[in-house]
Amino acid sequence: MESIGQPIDRLDGRLKVTGGARYTAELDLPDLVYGVIVGSTVPSGRIRQVDAAPAERAPGVLKVLTHENAPRLLPIPAELSGIRLLGDGGVGEEYLPLQAAQVYFAGQPVAFVVARTFEQARHAATLVRVEYDAVAPKLVMNAGSMATRPDKFLGRPDEALQATRGGDAAAVRGVFDASPVRVSHTYTTPIEHHSPLEMSATIALWVRMPDRASAQLTLYDTCRNLKGNQTILAQVFGLPTANVRIVSQFIGGAFGAKGFQWNTPILCALAAKATGRTVKLVLTRQQMFLLAGQRAATEQGYAIGAEAGGEIRAVLHTTRTHSSAISGYIEPCGRTTKILYSLPHLEISHELVRLNLPTPCPMRAPGEAPGTWAQETAMDELAEKLGMDPLTFRLRNYADVDPENGKPWSSKHLKECYTRGAELIGWDRRPSQPRRMREGQYLVGYGMATTIYPAGQRGAAARIILSADGSAVVRSATHDQGNGAYTILAQVAADALGLPLARVRFELGDSDFPQAPPAGGSATTVSVSAAIEQASTQAKRQLMELAVAEVSSPLYSAKLKDIGASNGRLFLRSDPGRGEEYTAILRRTQRKHITADGEAKPGPEREAFSFSSFGAVFAKVRVDPELGTVRIAQVAGVYDVGRVINPKTTRSQLHGGIGFGIGMALTEETIYDSRTGRAVIRDLADYHIPSMADTPLITVETLDIADPQIPGPGARGLGEIGIVGTAAAITNAVYHATGIRYRSLPLTPAKMVVPTAAESRNTATT
Ligand code: MOS
């Protein structure tokens, strides 16, 4: 039976619920010692002096590392561009730990205490005395702040951050000014944190190799970029890449964190080198708000001009966003403005302000999540001005081809998503005027938004080892962030190899395995499936060649193209009764196993077509006008994500993405003190991610239409599309319920109860 399309339970599910799946922090290696970070108390300046002596004398302490005594590291050359994935610089932190006295943000590691027990290390860390020459920090992004205008979003080298369409900037503005119906507003989104359940963690050990001149560095790490981080670690420690091994078999959520050049694994490896011990470092939840990435804050100007009939003429979308003093990563909010609707005149621009705050990085749908919130809110505002239904307005501007380059979509069925989503939420019950629906004390509203996420493919490789007992192990240095990659990649391999799923084991999470890209950009399924297909073709070819060459085989002298493979057996397509089991072929030829390698990279179809997933999100909310609370009555999302490999894990991914969107709309916000740069919100008591009670009814459907231009099963990625559009669907529903337009996320009760003057002026009932 085909395994693709079946709602297979997670193959690692039993291990996870029984505690058998060991996450990095749980690994109990022999002779472990523990490291604890001492963070800077100032956001900007230089370390004048460190007094480590009291800490060094504390019980159990093995070493206190500072910038004065830590082993030296080699710099990372700019040309390691596979690692410098995104932004105008790299992604992650562009400095190396404990190499200099410079302080860039509050919380930056300024000392690292290693002790026999965690408690001893934590105690000693409180004894390290650091004095600073502080300088005035830059902590807020405002009109006076120095901004740069980076050109390129290097995550996709073709993605210009400053762009116009249909004329220069002045011409586009002229078209906007001349448009009969216009909206133009500023939308702001806060800093957010990925907040995976599992904190970032590393265990590092060095082993001197008897047969090698240098040492081997092994890291157990919460890492979703094995090959990239292997290269970084090798570079900074001056090792051949093969002498660094990173193992990461289970990851408890990442969402964009855990993938880049963060200082903490380097710090842990540094301490293991300095002490000659196996060192474990587990970040605290508070440190996750400082040392593991975040979504940058944005201020977006969004202006749309349309004809009275609803045809969009011009869009101007400006983004001002921040990064840290040690990163040029930029949140690319303008990306979806280019492609979501058909429009002839466009200007997008991005400005970056560097602040003395922790470093931003991609977080689930970087750019698309805050970008579509502004875009789809402005669309809602314009629909109302036009007196059009928001869904009708979107259909009026439907992009039949990619509006950016005129290329056909590889596959696009967004109209079906709109239709089905509207049915699921009961869109026809929605009165066109806001503040017209009540259920008891609650104001009730309906909102919708479009969602989109690119369907990328990156180079990947896989190896198959098919054993004489008829089972197969498939390996690739890819990652399972908790999303189900173990399961769905085994399903792909089983079908590609013609084996029952129970005979296939997929192994990942080890940098010794064949090349795979970082688990990001919703590209793992496409990229690794393509490599598995290639390796499977090789494996089956080897079996066929063995069979046709052997006089005693029923397939003797058959042509390879006439042979099929399924259920562990080769057979003649024209006469399926004639065939031979894989096990019989290997036994007869006295092989314990065969090994096949496959490699795949984006093909010429990537030039001919544009690749995206699509969807439509609808929300119904209940707002308590007295308390300012928003409760979700229902979110319904319908998605066109290509072939669905596993309906169960697919639903979980999209459901989780919608949960992210609910948090983005209503609760999630990180605040740093604007004088000290220290995190004010820094744990899950104050950083509110939606709980079960906040997510009562989430309805997810997929169209399950295979993308004919995607190799293998024709599945597009779906890790990130669930968040895109969700926040706008919810806040548009809040507008529909209340008649008040809030243009600053999240919509907390405080904002809802006391709207600003500008928000009050937008009250539809006044
Ligand atoms: Mo996604 S945050 O681009 O992995």
Boltz pocket constraint, residues with backbone or C-beta under 6 A from the ligand:
constraints:
  - pocket:
      binder: B
      contacts: [[A, 255], [A, 256], [A, 257], [A, 362], [A, 363], [A, 364], [A, 365], [A, 366], [A, 519], [A, 520], [A, 521], [A, 522], [A, 720]]
      max_distance: 6.0
